[in-house]
Amino acid sequence: MDAVLERFVAKSPMAVAVRGAFEYALAPAPLDDLFVRTVGHRDDRELLFSTCVDLMANVVCRVQPSIHAACQAEDHLPVNVTAVYARLARVPATAGRDLVRHTAERLGPVIRAMGGAVPDPLPGYRVKVLDGNHLGKTHRRLKPLRDVAAGPLPGQTLVVLDPALGLAIDVVCCEDAHAQERSLLDPILETVADRDVWVADRNFCTTGFLFGIAGRRGSFVIRRHATTLSWDRESDWVSAGRTDTGTLSEQTIWLTEPGGTELAVRRVRLTLDRPTRDGDGVIEVLTNLPAEVAVAAVVAELYRGRWSVEGLFLRLTTVLKCEVNALGYPPAALFGFCVALAAGNVYAAVKAAVRAAHGAAVADGVSDYHLAVEVSGVCPGLWIAIPVEVWAEMGAWTVGRMAEWLMGLARGANLGRYRKATRGPKKPSPPRTRFAEAKHIATSRLLNGEQT
């Protein structure tokens, strides 16, 4: 088996790295123990939680097109397909959340041991980026949906990203797609720790959230919402220099909550040289970080780093298949999204190995898409050629051994195969005015000048 595995390592080391990282992060025994802690022990349970994760991972990683196809490809599934779908329709949201946390806890130390983490945005603090994501509409296969004209939405999530590690470290799931995102903040507040810095957009700028973070000795860098806060006094504006996108000024305001408690925060205003796509010429960010820790320019840069979570969502959508639209039941669809987040964490660990082995500049030039295409094509062959027992050993590896193994594979990878494509600026599309009355036109005649 060593000779067979070495051929895969020589031809596609990154696919081997992804397969091994999956086994390390999602070893079956810890996953099943995690599920038992969540829902309790049952002696008659035939379909294990780890098997559900494995089936869903095949779909979100685009190895199989659907859960049904993944079940058919599994030779030793203890139940039929109907039972699998029934189980997925009942997976509790807490199980998906625990899965994402579990992968982050497993892979975070590995990334740091490799030296693959990017520099902390604010040394001495742990920056956490919070954003929401609504799952897209599903098919109308469920009987109550078949006569519904509107798009049926299976739910929404709040995702917490650690930008230094590139890992999704927490997620809160909600089956009600129309629920206000702010109503989901209580579980997030429970996780706030000392020296956390929470970065979020203005939709999360509420009195309860800001006071809640400060009350737990955390910090925040959140864009100000125009109507959700109140204060009775403020200081004068003071010039605070400029960034590469505009000029800065700041003042102190004393927020008040209904009980009368005050909270002094800095209000940093960035007047942009060019308006945003939404037409905003001024961006105001609130923070309780002291000026000696983060000057106004640092606060503005921290808020701009919020876009790193948008990059995560883009990878989950284009590289992975985070929204399995064939799953109409909200618990199943949300579980699929959580498995995609877990798979994204595995990919982040492999990307961190590339960053540690070749440098950040080289790693930034690696195309997520081209790497994912190779992995999805090679991994089925790996599963066939290499026995499960070989991979299962990796689940018990130490952090140091896993870090060293990933680094060795990353050093041997030919990254030129995954180079990002570069292109010039987009040209405006010309107006389509020719042959407006025709239904079709032959391309060959246009190319040959036979028809103009």
N, C-alpha and C positions, 0 to 999 in steps of 0.2 A: 504493500500500500504506500510505502514511502516513495517508491519510484513513480507510482501513478500521481501522487500528490505533487511531487516535484515538477512533473510536466505541466501541471496546472499553474504552479508557482512561477515557472519560467515563462509561460505564455500569457497568463492573466493574473498577476499577483494581487491586483486590486479586487478582483472578484473573490479570491481566496480570503483576503482581508475582511471583506464585507461578510462573507459566510462565517468566518470565525468570530467576528465581533457580534454577529447575531446570536451565535451559540453562547457566548460569554454573557451577553446582556439579557438574553431570554431563555436561560437554562430552564427546563421544564419543572424540576422539583421546587425551586423557589417561587415560581409563578403559581403552582398549585397551592403551596402553603399560603401565599398572599391571598388567593381567592378564598381559602378556608377561613382566614382571619376576617375577611370581609363579610361572607354570607353564612359561615358556620359549616360544620362537618356533616356529611351525609354518606352513609355506607352504601347506598344504592346508586350513587352517582357514577354513570358509565362514561360520559363525555367529560374529559378533564378540561379545565380552563386553559392549560397550556396547549391543548389540541385546538381549541377555538382560536387562540392567538396565532398558532401556526397556520391554520387555514386562512384566516383573515390576512396574515402577512403575505401569503402567496398572492392575494388579490391586490393589496395596496402596493406591493412591489412590482406589479404588472407581470408576474410569472404566470398567473392564471387569470382568465378574463372574468371569472365569477366564483362565488362560493360553491355553486353546484359543480363547476369544472374542477375546483380544488378538491372537493369531496371525491369525485370520480377518480382523480389521480392518486388518491390515498388508498393504499392496499389494505391497511389494517385499521380502518375506522370502525369503532365499536358500535356505532349506531347508523341509522339511515340518514339520508339528506334532509328529510322532513324534520327529524329530531334536531339536526344541527340548526336549521333555520328557527325552530321553536326555541332553542337555547339562546341563540343570538338575540331574539326578540325580548329576552328577559334579563340580559346582562345588566346588572346595576351600574349606574354611572360611577359609583365609587370604585368599582373594579377597574374601569378604564383609567380613572385618575391615579389609582395606586400603581397601575402598570407603567404609566409615564414617569411617575416619581421613581419607581424601581430602576428603570433604565438609566435615568439621570444619576441616581446614587451609585450605580455600578460603573458607569462610564466616566463620570466626572473625575475621580481619582486617576483613572488611566490617562486621560488627556493631560492632566497636570503632571503626571509622572513622565510623560513623553516630552514635556515642554511645548505642547501643541496649543496651549491657550494663548489667545491674543492678549496684549497688555490690558490690564484693568483700566476701564475708562476713568475711574476715580480711585487711585491707590488708597488702600486702607478701608475701602467700602466695597460692598457687593451690589453691583447695579443689576436691577431686574426690570425688564421691559414687559409691560402689560398691554394686551390688545385683545379685541374680540373678533370672532369669526363666525359668520352665519353659514351653515351648510346649504348647498344648492338644492333645488327642488328634485324630488325623486320621481321614479315611475309610478304609475297609478295601478299597481298590481293588487294592492289590498282592496277588498270589496268596498269599504266605505269611501275610497278615493276614486272609484271608476267613473263616477258621474260628476266629478269636481272639475270645473274649468280652470280655477286658479291653480298655480303651482304649489304642490304640497311640500312644505318645508319641515324637515325632521328635527330641527333643533339648532342650537347655537352653543358656542364655547367661549370661555375666557382662557387665554394661553399666557403663561409666564415664561419668558426667555431669559437665559443667562447669556448675554452677548460675549462675555469673555471666553466661555466654553463652547458657545454655539449650541447649547442644549435647551430643549424645552423642559423645564424643571417642574412645572405644575400645569394643571388644566382643570377648569370647572365646567361641567356639562349641564345643559338645561334642555329639556325636551320641548319646552314652549318657545317656538321660534319668534313669537311676538313679544316676549318678555323684555323689559328694558334691561340693558346690560348692567346698569347700576344696581339692579336688584340682586345681582350675583356676586356682589363685592364682599359680603360677610365671610364666606370661606377664604377669600384672599386675605382679608384683614387678620384672620386667625394665624396666618403664616408669617406675618411681619415680624422681623427680628431686629435686634440692635445693629446699627451700622448698615442696614439695608437702604438702598436708594431706589425708589420706585419711579419709573419713567412711564408716562402714559399721555394719551391725547386728552383733549378737553372734555370728551364725553364722560370721563371718569373724575372730573373736577367737581366733587361735591363736598359739602361741609362735613358730612359724616366720614367720608373716606380720608380727607386731609387730617381732620382731628384724630381719626382712628390710627393713622400711621404715626403721627407725632406722639400720641399717647402710648404707643408701644416702642418708643425711642427709635423709630425709623425716620427716614428722610424721603422727600419726594421732589420730583422735577416734573411738573404737570402743567400743561397748557391751560390758561385761564378760560373758563366758560363765561359767557357774557351775562348769564342770568342766575347762576346757581349759588353764588357766594354773596355775603354781605359783610360790610365793615363800616365803622363809624369814624375812623381817623386814619390818616396816612401822612407820610413825610413828603418832602419836596423831591422832585425828580433830580437825579444826578447823572451827568454824562459818564458812561462806562466804556468808552472806546468804540471799536468796531470789529467786525469779523469780515470774512471774505464775501459775505452776502449782504451786509448792511451795517447800520450804526446801532449802538447799544446805549441804553439808559436804564436806571433802576431806581426804585423807591421801596420803602418799607410800608406795609399795610398791616393792620391789626384785625384779623378776621374774628367774627363773633359767631357763636352757635346759640341755639334757642335758650340754653340755660344761662347765657351771659358770659361764658368763658371766652377769653381772648387768646388768639394765637398770632404771634408776630411772624410774618413771612416776607420774603423779598419778592418783589414784582419786577421781573426783568423784561424789558421791552426791546424787541428787535425790529427796527424799521428797515424793511427790505429795499434793496436797490431795484429789484424787479418783483412785481407781485407774483404770488403763487398761481398755480393752475386754477385755483378756486377764486382768484381775484383778491386775496388777502394781501394787503401791503404792510400790515403790522402784526407781529406775533408776540403775545405776552405769556410768559412762563412764570409760574409760582414755585418757590422752593423755600424750604426751611433750613437748607445748608448754610452754615455761616460763611461770610465772605472770605475769611482766611483759609477756608477749605476749598471753595469753588468761587472764583470771581465770575462776573457776568458772562464773559466769553466762554468759560468752562460750562456754565449752566446752559447756555445756548447750544454748545456742542453736545452735551449730554442729551438734550431734547432731540437734536437732529439724529442721534443714534437710535431713536425710536424706530427708524425705518428698517433696522435690522430684522425686526419681527415680520415686516412685510416681505423681506427676502425669504424668511422661513416659510411663510404661507405660499409664496410662489413656488418654492421647491416641492412643497407637499402637493401642489396642484399639477405641476408640469412634469416633475421627475417621478413622483409617486402618484398614487390614485387615492387621495385622502377622502374623496367623496364618492362612495360606492352607491350610485343612484338607483341601483336595483333593490336596495334595502330600504323599504318603506317604513318599517317600524322604527321609531326614534331611538330606542336603546341600541338596536343593531347598527344604525347609521352612526351614532355617536361613538360606539365601540370601534367601528372601522376608522373613524378619525383619530381616536386615541392610539390605535395600533399604528397608524401612519405617523403619528408624533414619535412613537417609540422607534419606528424604522428610521425616521429622520434623525433621531439621536444616534443610532448606529452609524448612519452616514456621516454625521458630524464628527464622530470619533475617528473614522477612517480619514476624513479630510484633515483632521488635526494631526494625524500621523504624517500626512503629506506635507503639512505646514512645518512640522518639526524636522522632517528629513530634508526638505528642499528649500525652505524659507517661505515667508508669507507672500512675497511677490509671485513666486512660481505657483503656489497653491491657489492664489486668486485667479490665475490664468487657466485653471482646470475647469472644463465645462461639466457642470452637473449632469446635463443631459447625455453627453457622450459617454460619461462614466456609467450612468445608470443603464444605458442601452447595452453596454458590454456585460454588466453584472447580471441583468435579467436574462441575457442569452447564455451565459456561462454557468450560472448557478444550477440550473436543472441537470446539467452534465456532472457537476460536482456531487450532487445528491445521489446520482446513479453510480458514479465511479468510486466514491469514497464512502465506506460504511458509516452508518449513524454513530457507531461506537467511537470512531476516531474523533468526530466533532464533539461528542458529549463530554469528553475529557476536559475540553476548554472551559466548561462551566465552573470547574473547580480550580482554575488557575489563579495565581496571585495577581495583584495589580501590576507588580513589577514584571512578571513574566509576560503578561498580556501586552504591556506597553512595549517591551523589547521585541516581541513577535511582530506587532503591527509596524513598528519602526523598520524592522528588517525588510518586510514586504514593500513598504513605501519606498525605501531606498532603491529597490530593484525594479521599480515600475518605470515604464517608458511613458512619461507624461505627455510626450508629443502626440500620442494617440488621442488625448482628451483635450486638446487645445481649443480654447474658445474661438469662435469665428469673430472676426472684426469686420466692420463695415462703416462706410461713410455716413454722413447725415442723410436722412430720408428726404427724397424729393417729393414735392406735392403731386398728388394724383391729378392727371389732366381730366377735364370734364368729358364724360362719355356721351357725345352728341351724335356720332356717326351711326347710321343704320338703326336709328331709334325705333323705326316702325317694324323692323325685321325681328323674327323670333330667334333665328340662328344665323350664323355666318361661317363660312368655311375659312379656317385659319390659313390653309395653304394658299388660297386665292389672295388673301391680304399680304402674305409674305412674298408672293411672286408678283405682286402688283397687278394682278388680273382684275381686282375689284377695289375701287377707292371710294 
